[in-house]
Amino acid sequence: MEASNKKTTFESAREWISDHKLRTVGSLWLSGIVGSVAYNWSKPSMKTSVRLIHARLHAQALTLAALAGAAAVEYYDHKTNNNAQRYPKFINMNSFAQKK
């Protein structure tokens, strides 16, 4: 394989994130919840309900940031025309042709 066709780790990770945006946002949300609960559990002066509320708020902020990042990636892909195929490969657009 030529060196010019070989993708770097960053490029392959960016491509995977671009192809799996919702999975990426969901994973960030879950890791945000788990990380925030773990962090808040180390504070003994807080009630459990307050810990859970803080964990949800932290995860919600992280999710909004991830959605903004996914929107930026989508905008960049359409602007640079890297993502020319608008529909996923598993959707057969010929089956949706209009009748004449």
All heavy atoms as an XYZ file, in Angstrom:
791
protein
N       0.851     -1.177      0.000
C       0.000      0.000      0.000
C       0.894      1.237      0.000
O       1.891      1.300      0.697
C      -0.904     -0.024      1.234
C      -1.905      1.087      1.267
S      -3.009      0.940      2.669
C      -4.449      0.393      1.818
N       0.541      2.204     -0.759
C       1.327      3.424     -0.851
C       1.217      4.238      0.434
O       0.230      4.169      1.158
C       0.833      4.279     -2.011
C       1.176      3.732     -3.363
C       0.739      4.686     -4.460
O       0.721      5.907     -4.206
O       0.419      4.199     -5.536
N       2.248      4.997      0.691
C       2.257      5.827      1.891
C       1.247      6.969      1.794
O       0.739      7.434      2.796
C       3.655      6.377      2.135
N       0.956      7.423      0.564
C       0.027      8.541      0.407
C      -1.425      8.124      0.661
O      -2.249      8.947      1.011
C       0.154      9.150     -0.984
O      -0.193      8.178     -1.959
N      -1.741      6.837      0.471
C      -3.105      6.356      0.697
C      -3.342      5.915      2.131
O      -4.477      5.653      2.504
C      -3.412      5.187     -0.234
C      -3.526      5.638     -1.670
O      -3.748      6.811     -1.939
N      -3.364      4.713     -2.595
N      -2.299      5.805      2.906
C      -2.429      5.335      4.282
C      -2.980      6.459      5.167
O      -2.475      7.577      5.148
C      -1.070      4.874      4.794
C      -1.141      4.088      6.047
C       0.199      3.491      6.365
C       0.076      2.619      7.599
N       1.341      1.993      7.914
N      -4.011      6.145      5.939
C      -4.636      7.134      6.810
C      -3.924      7.163      8.151
O      -3.485      6.133      8.658
C      -6.110      6.793      7.037
C      -6.957      6.922      5.819
C      -8.384      6.622      6.157
C      -9.251      6.706      4.918
N     -10.625      6.368      5.207
N      -3.866      8.340      8.730
C      -3.315      8.458     10.071
C      -4.375      8.038     11.080
O      -5.553      7.870     10.743
C      -2.872      9.904     10.361
O      -4.028     10.743     10.330
C      -1.850     10.380      9.345
N      -3.963      7.876     12.305
C      -4.906      7.496     13.359
C      -5.967      8.568     13.554
O      -7.142      8.261     13.732
C      -4.139      7.272     14.675
O      -3.106      6.323     14.453
C      -5.060      6.771     15.766
N      -5.560      9.821     13.475
C      -6.512     10.922     13.631
C      -7.542     10.915     12.509
O      -8.736     11.093     12.756
C      -5.761     12.260     13.654
C      -6.675     13.453     13.718
C      -7.298     13.801     14.907
C      -6.925     14.217     12.595
C      -8.145     14.886     14.974
C      -7.767     15.302     12.636
C      -8.380     15.642     13.837
N      -7.091     10.699     11.272
C      -8.022     10.688     10.137
C      -8.994      9.529     10.222
O     -10.183      9.682      9.934
C      -7.247     10.621      8.823
C      -6.525     11.898      8.472
C      -5.625     11.731      7.266
O      -5.324     10.576      6.895
O      -5.235     12.760      6.691
N      -8.527      8.356     10.618
C      -9.438      7.216     10.728
C     -10.405      7.398     11.889
O     -11.579      7.021     11.786
C      -8.667      5.908     10.844
O      -7.788      5.936     11.934
N      -9.950      7.995     12.997
C     -10.859      8.274     14.117
C     -11.896      9.318     13.716
O     -13.084      9.184     14.032
C     -10.073      8.751     15.328
N     -11.472     10.358     12.986
C     -12.401     11.389     12.534
C     -13.440     10.812     11.580
O     -14.614     11.157     11.637
C     -11.626     12.518     11.854
C     -12.479     13.698     11.495
C     -11.693     14.688     10.642
N     -12.563     15.555      9.915
C     -13.308     15.228      8.869
N     -13.295     14.019      8.413
N     -14.077     16.108      8.273
N     -13.002      9.906     10.707
C     -13.934      9.276      9.775
C     -14.954      8.417     10.524
O     -16.142      8.440     10.206
C     -13.160      8.422      8.773
C     -14.033      7.784      7.726
C     -13.214      6.978      6.721
O     -12.094      7.390      6.400
O     -13.725      5.929      6.281
N     -14.490      7.669     11.545
C     -15.413      6.836     12.320
C     -16.415      7.722     13.060
O     -17.610      7.422     13.089
C     -14.647      5.957     13.313
C     -15.532      4.975     13.985
C     -15.824      3.721     13.573
C     -16.277      5.178     15.206
N     -16.702      3.124     14.446
C     -16.994      3.990     15.453
C     -16.397      6.232     16.096
C     -17.813      3.838     16.556
C     -17.222      6.082     17.192
C     -17.916      4.899     17.410
N     -15.943      8.807     13.657
C     -16.843      9.719     14.374
C     -17.835     10.351     13.406
O     -19.016     10.494     13.716
C     -16.033     10.784     15.135
C     -15.304     10.142     16.311
C     -16.916     11.924     15.619
C     -14.315     11.045     16.991
N     -17.374     10.681     12.214
C     -18.257     11.271     11.214
C     -19.330     10.284     10.767
O     -20.473     10.671     10.511
C     -17.440     11.732     10.012
O     -18.276     12.285      9.039
N     -18.984      9.003     10.682
C     -19.949      7.986     10.268
C     -20.880      7.555     11.390
O     -21.968      7.053     11.146
C     -19.215      6.750      9.726
C     -18.535      7.024      8.404
O     -18.894      8.016      7.747
O     -17.633      6.241      8.036
N     -20.477      7.721     12.646
C     -21.259      7.254     13.801
C     -21.479      8.396     14.789
O     -21.107      8.312     15.960
C     -20.533      6.103     14.501
C     -20.285      4.928     13.619
N     -19.113      4.773     12.929
C     -21.065      3.869     13.309
C     -19.167      3.652     12.236
N     -20.348      3.091     12.442
N     -22.122      9.457     14.330
C     -22.302     10.640     15.172
C     -23.164     10.364     16.398
O     -22.821     10.756     17.507
C     -22.912     11.771     14.352
C     -21.977     12.361     13.341
C     -22.683     13.448     12.551
C     -21.844     13.905     11.403
N     -21.824     12.955     10.305
N     -24.285      9.707     16.205
C     -25.185      9.469     17.343
C     -24.572      8.518     18.360
O     -24.739      8.702     19.572
C     -26.525      8.934     16.851
C     -27.372      9.944     16.081
C     -28.661      9.286     15.600
C     -27.686     11.145     16.941
N     -23.859      7.523     17.895
C     -23.184      6.603     18.805
C     -22.115      7.348     19.612
O     -21.951      7.111     20.805
C     -22.546      5.455     18.024
C     -21.979      4.384     18.903
C     -21.473      3.239     18.080
N     -22.607      2.583     17.428
C     -22.491      1.652     16.524
N     -21.307      1.240     16.146
N     -23.552      1.100     15.980
N     -21.428      8.273     18.965
C     -20.405      9.064     19.648
C     -21.023      9.964     20.713
O     -20.538     10.027     21.846
C     -19.633      9.922     18.628
O     -19.072      9.061     17.639
C     -18.537     10.713     19.288
N     -22.115     10.639     20.362
C     -22.782     11.522     21.325
C     -23.342     10.709     22.492
O     -23.218     11.104     23.657
C     -23.891     12.344     20.634
C     -24.745     13.092     21.643
C     -23.276     13.316     19.643
N     -23.930      9.552     22.212
C     -24.452      8.699     23.279
C     -23.357      8.193     24.197
O     -23.529      8.135     25.419
N     -22.224      7.841     23.629
C     -21.095      7.376     24.445
C     -20.561      8.499     25.318
O     -20.207      8.270     26.484
C     -19.977      6.844     23.554
O     -20.431      5.751     22.804
N     -20.491      9.701     24.761
C     -20.047     10.840     25.573
C     -21.030     11.132     26.700
O     -20.626     11.474     27.811
C     -19.870     12.070     24.694
C     -18.574     12.124     23.910
C     -18.596     13.271     22.923
C     -17.400     12.265     24.834
N     -22.325     11.009     26.411
C     -23.330     11.232     27.452
C     -23.157     10.218     28.576
O     -23.152     10.578     29.755
C     -24.729     11.130     26.851
C     -25.800     11.225     27.888
C     -26.294     12.356     28.460
C     -26.502     10.137     28.495
N     -27.272     12.038     29.378
C     -27.411     10.686     29.419
C     -26.450      8.757     28.340
C     -28.244      9.893     30.188
C     -27.292      7.976     29.112
C     -28.176      8.540     30.017
N     -23.014      8.937     28.206
C     -22.859      7.895     29.215
C     -21.585      8.083     30.028
O     -21.597      7.963     31.258
C     -22.874      6.512     28.555
C     -22.803      5.321     29.499
C     -24.027      5.304     30.408
C     -22.720      4.033     28.703
N     -20.486      8.408     29.355
C     -19.239      8.626     30.094
C     -19.335      9.871     30.969
O     -18.744      9.925     32.053
C     -18.058      8.728     29.134
O     -18.190      9.859     28.318
N     -20.094     10.879     30.521
C     -20.306     12.067     31.346
C     -21.085     11.758     32.609
O     -20.748     12.248     33.696
N     -22.131     10.936     32.476
C     -22.910     10.526     33.655
C     -22.025      9.750     34.629
O     -21.998     10.034     35.830
C     -24.128      9.668     33.234
C     -25.216     10.542     32.631
C     -24.690      8.859     34.386
C     -26.071     11.280     33.637
N     -21.311      8.754     34.106
C     -20.484      7.901     34.973
C     -19.380      8.721     35.642
O     -19.152      8.600     36.850
C     -19.888      6.728     34.161
C     -18.837      5.985     34.950
C     -20.991      5.783     33.724
N     -18.711      9.567     34.871
C     -17.645     10.389     35.447
C     -18.154     11.366     36.480
O     -17.528     11.571     37.532
N     -19.288     11.972     36.219
C     -19.835     12.942     37.159
C     -20.338     12.273     38.437
O     -20.156     12.809     39.530
C     -20.963     13.727     36.500
O     -21.413     14.743     37.355
N     -20.962     11.107     38.293
C     -21.402     10.378     39.492
C     -20.190      9.971     40.323
O     -20.183     10.105     41.554
C     -22.261      9.148     39.105
C     -22.422      8.208     40.283
C     -23.626      9.591     38.609
N     -19.147      9.479     39.654
C     -17.937      9.086     40.384
C     -17.308     10.281     41.091
O     -16.854     10.171     42.240
C     -16.937      8.448     39.417
N     -17.272     11.422     40.427
C     -16.703     12.624     41.040
C     -17.563     13.104     42.209
O     -17.044     13.431     43.276
C     -16.569     13.729     39.996
C     -16.120     15.040     40.566
C     -14.800     15.225     40.980
C     -17.009     16.108     40.700
C     -14.378     16.429     41.516
C     -16.595     17.311     41.226
C     -15.285     17.473     41.633
O     -14.875     18.658     42.163
N     -18.878     13.166     42.010
C     -19.761     13.664     43.062
C     -19.860     12.708     44.243
O     -20.179     13.128     45.351
C     -21.149     13.961     42.501
C     -21.171     15.220     41.683
O     -20.452     16.168     41.971
N     -21.980     15.239     40.650
N     -19.624     11.414     44.012
C     -19.702     10.449     45.103
C     -18.545     10.634     46.083
O     -18.612     10.188     47.213
C     -19.723      9.018     44.563
C     -20.791      8.219     45.204
C     -20.644      7.349     46.237
C     -22.183      8.238     44.894
N     -21.856      6.822     46.582
C     -22.822      7.348     45.770
C     -22.953      8.924     43.958
C     -24.182      7.115     45.730
C     -24.303      8.699     43.923
C     -24.910      7.803     44.795
N     -17.482     11.292     45.647
C     -16.337     11.520     46.531
C     -16.589     12.662     47.511
O     -15.794     12.884     48.408
C     -15.080     11.812     45.710
O     -15.225     13.044     45.034
N     -17.687     13.377     47.338
C     -18.033     14.479     48.239
C     -19.067     13.973     49.253
O     -20.248     13.841     48.939
C     -18.607     15.651     47.453
C     -17.619     16.235     46.462
C     -18.250     17.387     45.718
C     -17.260     17.948     44.733
N     -17.809     19.077     43.989
N     -18.649     13.696     50.485
C     -19.575     13.092     51.459
C     -20.643     14.055     51.977
O     -21.640     13.615     52.535
C     -18.652     12.645     52.594
C     -17.443     13.490     52.471
C     -17.307     13.850     51.015
N     -20.480     15.345     51.775
C     -21.441     16.293     52.344
C     -22.698     16.466     51.489
O     -23.649     17.101     51.920
C     -20.763     17.658     52.533
O     -20.342     18.152     51.281
N     -22.721     15.884     50.304
C     -23.866     16.055     49.407
C     -24.865     14.914     49.577
O     -24.487     13.770     49.804
C     -23.396     16.101     47.954
C     -22.540     17.292     47.612
S     -21.870     17.215     45.959
C     -23.324     17.492     44.992
N     -26.145     15.241     49.425
C     -27.181     14.208     49.436
C     -27.166     13.468     48.111
O     -26.704     13.987     47.090
C     -28.550     14.854     49.651
C     -28.720     15.450     51.033
C     -29.981     16.260     51.174
C     -31.214     15.470     50.870
N     -32.460     16.217     51.104
N     -27.694     12.246     48.094
C     -27.699     11.414     46.888
C     -28.500     12.068     45.771
O     -28.094     12.035     44.607
C     -28.281     10.023     47.209
O     -27.496      9.449     48.251
C     -28.234      9.128     46.013
N     -29.625     12.677     46.107
C     -30.442     13.316     45.073
C     -29.694     14.483     44.420
O     -29.774     14.685     43.209
C     -31.765     13.798     45.666
O     -31.524     14.753     46.691
N     -28.943     15.232     45.209
C     -28.167     16.353     44.664
C     -27.046     15.817     43.779
O     -26.749     16.387     42.718
C     -27.611     17.234     45.805
C     -26.693     18.320     45.270
C     -28.749     17.838     46.606
N     -26.427     14.720     44.178
C     -25.372     14.102     43.363
C     -25.908     13.689     41.999
O     -25.266     13.917     40.972
C     -24.804     12.873     44.075
C     -23.997     13.193     45.291
C     -23.548     11.919     45.959
N     -22.834     12.212     47.182
C     -22.609     11.344     48.130
N     -23.024     10.108     48.002
N     -21.939     11.689     49.208
N     -27.078     13.069     41.989
C     -27.666     12.625     40.724
C     -28.082     13.803     39.841
O     -27.923     13.772     38.623
C     -28.855     11.700     40.991
C     -28.502     10.353     41.616
C     -29.767      9.564     41.927
C     -27.604      9.565     40.693
N     -28.600     14.858     40.453
C     -28.979     16.045     39.693
C     -27.745     16.686     39.072
O     -27.753     17.074     37.898
C     -29.746     17.043     40.586
C     -31.135     16.491     40.914
C     -29.862     18.408     39.913
C     -31.872     17.275     41.970
N     -26.671     16.791     39.843
C     -25.432     17.358     39.307
C     -24.868     16.491     38.190
O     -24.369     17.021     37.181
C     -24.403     17.529     40.421
C     -24.662     18.707     41.291
N     -23.880     19.010     42.372
C     -25.626     19.657     41.259
C     -24.337     20.102     42.966
N     -25.400     20.500     42.305
N     -24.937     15.170     38.348
C     -24.440     14.270     37.305
C     -25.235     14.451     36.013
O     -24.665     14.487     34.924
C     -24.524     12.819     37.779
N     -26.552     14.594     36.141
C     -27.378     14.795     34.946
C     -27.061     16.125     34.279
O     -26.966     16.209     33.051
C     -28.863     14.742     35.324
C     -29.773     14.838     34.103
C     -31.209     15.067     34.496
N     -31.422     16.292     35.232
C     -31.575     17.496     34.673
N     -31.507     17.638     33.379
N     -31.792     18.552     35.405
N     -26.874     17.174     35.062
C     -26.557     18.483     34.495
C     -25.197     18.482     33.795
O     -25.053     19.049     32.707
C     -26.586     19.556     35.579
C     -27.969     19.912     36.121
C     -27.857     20.877     37.289
C     -28.823     20.504     35.020
N     -24.211     17.839     34.409
C     -22.890     17.759     33.776
C     -22.974     16.966     32.467
O     -22.384     17.364     31.456
C     -21.877     17.121     34.717
C     -21.565     17.957     35.909
N     -21.303     17.415     37.145
C     -21.492     19.305     36.068
C     -21.074     18.391     38.009
N     -21.183     19.539     37.371
N     -23.686     15.857     32.491
C     -23.817     15.042     31.280
C     -24.605     15.780     30.208
O     -24.308     15.656     29.011
C     -24.491     13.714     31.614
N     -25.590     16.557     30.599
C     -26.369     17.320     29.629
C     -25.496     18.387     28.958
O     -25.576     18.591     27.744
C     -27.559     17.971     30.318
C     -28.543     18.614     29.381
C     -29.790     19.093     30.117
O     -29.869     19.032     31.338
N     -30.753     19.572     29.369
N     -24.662     19.057     29.725
C     -23.759     20.055     29.150
C     -22.757     19.398     28.203
O     -22.472     19.915     27.120
C     -23.026     20.805     30.263
N     -22.236     18.234     28.586
C     -21.305     17.515     27.725
C     -21.995     17.068     26.441
O     -21.405     17.116     25.357
C     -20.724     16.308     28.472
C     -19.667     15.505     27.741
C     -18.439     16.348     27.477
C     -19.292     14.277     28.549
N     -23.249     16.636     26.538
C     -24.000     16.213     25.358
C     -24.245     17.388     24.415
O     -24.120     17.247     23.194
C     -25.339     15.586     25.776
O     -25.073     14.482     26.648
C     -26.125     15.097     24.579
N     -24.583     18.544     24.953
C     -24.771     19.720     24.100
C     -23.475     20.099     23.389
O     -23.480     20.452     22.211
C     -25.291     20.895     24.929
C     -26.750     20.803     25.345
C     -27.103     21.950     26.289
C     -27.653     20.820     24.138
N     -22.361     19.990     24.093
C     -21.066     20.273     23.465
C     -20.765     19.250     22.374
O     -20.255     19.599     21.296
C     -19.963     20.273     24.517
N     -21.095     17.974     22.622
C     -20.863     16.937     21.616
C     -21.760     17.139     20.397
O     -21.322     16.927     19.262
C     -21.104     15.557     22.226
N     -23.004     17.533     20.603
C     -23.896     17.811     19.485
C     -23.410     19.007     18.668
O     -23.479     18.996     17.437
C     -25.323     18.058     19.983
C     -26.094     16.814     20.408
C     -27.407     17.217     21.065
C     -26.343     15.911     19.229
N     -22.898     20.019     19.347
C     -22.336     21.165     18.632
C     -21.106     20.736     17.834
O     -20.913     21.169     16.692
C     -21.977     22.278     19.612
N     -20.297     19.858     18.406
C     -19.138     19.335     17.682
C     -19.550     18.512     16.481
O     -18.947     18.608     15.407
N     -20.593     17.682     16.632
C     -21.084     16.875     15.513
C     -21.642     17.772     14.414
O     -21.455     17.503     13.223
C     -22.153     15.899     15.994
N     -22.309     18.850     14.793
C     -22.819     19.794     13.797
C     -21.670     20.480     13.068
O     -21.735     20.696     11.852
C     -23.717     20.835     14.466
N     -20.609     20.810     13.789
C     -19.445     21.429     13.150
C     -18.775     20.471     12.174
O     -18.368     20.869     11.075
C     -18.452     21.891     14.210
N     -18.675     19.190     12.551
C     -18.088     18.187     11.656
C     -18.954     18.021     10.417
O     -18.446     17.946      9.292
C     -17.904     16.840     12.397
C     -17.599     15.709     11.426
C     -16.808     16.956     13.436
N     -20.258     17.975     10.600
C     -21.174     17.843      9.464
C     -21.071     19.052      8.538
O     -21.037     18.914      7.316
C     -22.602     17.686      9.981
C     -23.610     17.363      8.926
C     -23.498     15.945      8.396
O     -22.898     15.094      9.066
O     -24.008     15.708      7.288
N     -21.001     20.236      9.104
C     -20.861     21.458      8.303
C     -19.547     21.441      7.533
O     -19.509     21.757      6.342
C     -20.935     22.681      9.215
C     -20.698     23.984      8.494
C     -21.704     24.553      7.720
C     -19.471     24.632      8.582
C     -21.496     25.747      7.048
C     -19.257     25.822      7.910
C     -20.268     26.376      7.149
O     -20.054     27.549      6.494
N     -18.470     21.042      8.198
C     -17.162     20.988      7.548
C     -17.169     19.968      6.411
O     -16.622     20.222      5.344
C     -16.081     20.644      8.574
C     -14.723     20.434      7.957
C     -13.955     21.516      7.548
C     -14.209     19.159      7.785
C     -12.711     21.332      6.971
C     -12.967     18.960      7.209
C     -12.219     20.054      6.811
O     -11.002     19.853      6.241
N     -17.779     18.802      6.640
C     -17.840     17.775      5.601
C     -18.617     18.261      4.377
O     -18.217     18.005      3.247
C     -18.484     16.496      6.139
C     -17.527     15.686      6.983
O     -16.310     15.977      6.947
O     -17.978     14.756      7.673
N     -19.722     18.935      4.584
C     -20.507     19.427      3.456
C     -19.828     20.616      2.781
O     -19.955     20.800      1.573
C     -21.926     19.801      3.890
C     -22.791     18.606      4.108
N     -23.253     17.826      3.075
C     -23.275     18.038      5.238
C     -23.977     16.838      3.555
N     -24.002     16.951      4.870
N     -19.130     21.424      3.551
C     -18.444     22.580      2.989
C     -17.261     22.148      2.122
O     -17.017     22.729      1.070
C     -17.956     23.477      4.132
C     -17.587     24.850      3.723
C     -18.819     25.649      3.439
C     -18.455     27.113      3.353
N     -19.543     27.901      2.840
N     -16.523     21.126      2.570
C     -15.361     20.658      1.811
C     -15.730     19.566      0.820
O     -14.863     19.071      0.116
C     -14.280     20.123      2.755
O     -14.827     19.056      3.524
C     -13.753     21.217      3.652
N     -17.005     19.175      0.798
C     -17.522     18.170     -0.133
C     -16.898     16.787      0.085
O     -16.830     15.985     -0.822
C     -17.347     18.616     -1.587
C     -18.484     18.154     -2.455
O     -19.485     17.653     -1.951
N     -18.356     18.335     -3.748
N     -16.411     16.527      1.312
C     -15.881     15.207      1.633
C     -16.988     14.180      1.794
O     -16.788     13.000      1.601
C     -15.060     15.247      2.933
C     -13.741     15.939      2.731
O     -13.278     16.077      1.615
N     -13.138     16.373      3.812
N     -18.151     14.642      2.168
C     -19.278     13.750      2.423
C     -20.294     13.946      1.307
O     -21.409     14.375      1.525
C     -19.886     14.067      3.791
C     -20.814     12.971      4.263
O     -20.929     11.941      3.617
N     -21.460     13.191      5.384
N     -19.903     13.617      0.085
C     -20.763     13.872     -1.061
C     -21.983     12.968     -1.070
O     -23.045     13.354     -1.542
C     -19.978     13.698     -2.353
N     -21.848     11.762     -0.534
C     -22.991     10.846     -0.498
C     -23.851     11.221      0.703
O     -23.459     11.039      1.838
C     -22.516      9.402     -0.372
C     -23.645      8.422     -0.459
C     -23.134      6.990     -0.359
O     -21.957      6.764     -0.195
N     -24.035      6.058     -0.451
N     -25.026     11.745      0.415
C     -25.864     12.288      1.479
C     -26.558     11.198      2.288
O     -26.771     11.342      3.477
C     -26.899     13.222      0.861
C     -27.761     13.888      1.868
C     -28.655     14.894      1.238
N     -29.506     15.480      2.244
C     -30.339     16.454      2.022
N     -30.426     16.965      0.832
N     -31.091     16.925      2.970
N     -26.922     10.098      1.660
C     -27.675      9.049      2.326
C     -26.761      7.884      2.663
O     -25.823      7.600      1.924
C     -28.825      8.567      1.435
C     -29.779      9.682      1.096
C     -29.746     10.297     -0.146
C     -30.690     10.136      2.025
C     -30.606     11.333     -0.452
C     -31.553     11.167      1.737
C     -31.509     11.760      0.492
O     -32.354     12.790      0.206
N     -27.045      7.181      3.749
C     -26.224      6.014      4.092
C     -26.286      4.947      3.004
O     -27.236      4.876      2.223
C     -26.861      5.509      5.386
C     -27.616      6.664      5.928
C     -28.044      7.477      4.752
N     -25.275      4.112      2.981
C     -25.163      3.101      1.940
C     -26.269      2.040      2.018
O     -26.613      1.429      1.029
C     -23.803      2.425      2.035
C     -22.663      3.378      1.776
C     -21.339      2.730      2.068
C     -20.240      3.780      1.991
N     -19.003      3.343      2.577
N     -26.817      1.803      3.217
C     -27.815      0.749      3.359
C     -29.201      1.171      2.885
O     -30.105      0.345      2.799
C     -27.873      0.232      4.800
C     -28.225      1.292      5.813
C     -29.544      1.593      6.087
C     -27.230      1.960      6.489
C     -29.859      2.564      7.012
C     -27.544      2.923      7.424
C     -28.852      3.222      7.678
N     -29.410      2.444      2.568
C     -30.696      2.908      2.058
C     -30.627      2.907      0.533
O     -29.816      3.605     -0.057
C     -31.041      4.311      2.576
C     -31.208      4.293      4.084
C     -32.310      4.825      1.898
C     -31.499      5.648      4.680
N     -31.483      2.138     -0.082
C     -31.533      2.070     -1.540
C     -32.472      3.169     -2.024
O     -33.686      3.063     -1.906
C     -32.023      0.694     -2.000
C     -32.013      0.554     -3.504
O     -31.538      1.431     -4.208
N     -32.530     -0.560     -3.985
N     -31.889      4.233     -2.562
C     -32.695      5.376     -2.980
C     -33.510      5.077     -4.236
O     -34.476      5.772     -4.532
C     -31.811      6.602     -3.203
C     -31.201      7.132     -1.917
S     -32.391      7.408     -0.596
C     -33.393      8.692     -1.286
N     -33.157      4.051     -4.996
C     -33.926      3.706     -6.186
C     -35.305      3.165     -5.831
O     -36.235      3.224     -6.633
C     -33.167      2.686     -7.036
C     -31.883      3.279     -7.590
O     -31.816      4.478     -7.832
N     -30.889      2.449     -7.792
N     -35.457      2.605     -4.640
C     -36.762      2.071     -4.241
C     -37.742      3.193     -3.886
O     -38.921      2.940     -3.744
C     -36.603      1.126     -3.062
O     -36.119      1.822     -1.941
N     -37.256      4.424     -3.750
C     -38.108      5.550     -3.420
C     -38.405      6.420     -4.630
O     -38.805      7.571     -4.495
C     -37.468      6.408     -2.320
C     -37.271      5.669     -1.034
C     -35.995      5.374     -0.600
C     -38.343      5.269     -0.269
C     -35.800      4.705      0.597
C     -38.162      4.586      0.908
C     -36.895      4.309      1.350
N     -38.178      5.913     -5.808
C     -38.395      6.709     -7.019
C     -39.887      7.025     -7.167
O     -40.751      6.210     -6.860
C     -37.893      5.949     -8.240
N     -40.169      8.198     -7.652
C     -41.553      8.622     -7.827
C     -42.137      7.979     -9.087
O     -41.447      7.759    -10.079
C     -41.642     10.131     -7.935
C     -41.240     10.820     -6.660
C     -41.354     12.330     -6.798
O     -41.660     12.867     -7.857
N     -41.123     13.021     -5.707
N     -43.436      7.723     -9.021
C     -44.135      7.166    -10.170
C     -44.380      8.253    -11.193
O     -44.655      9.398    -10.842
C     -45.455      6.541     -9.753
C     -45.281      5.359     -8.846
C     -46.614      4.800     -8.446
C     -46.438      3.643     -7.505
N     -47.702      3.104     -7.049
N     -44.324      7.883    -12.462
C     -44.552      8.878    -13.511
C     -45.983      8.852    -13.979
O     -46.694      7.944    -13.933
C     -43.644      8.596    -14.697
C     -42.198      8.864    -14.323
C     -41.325      8.671    -15.534
C     -39.889      8.963    -15.142
N     -38.984      8.800    -16.237
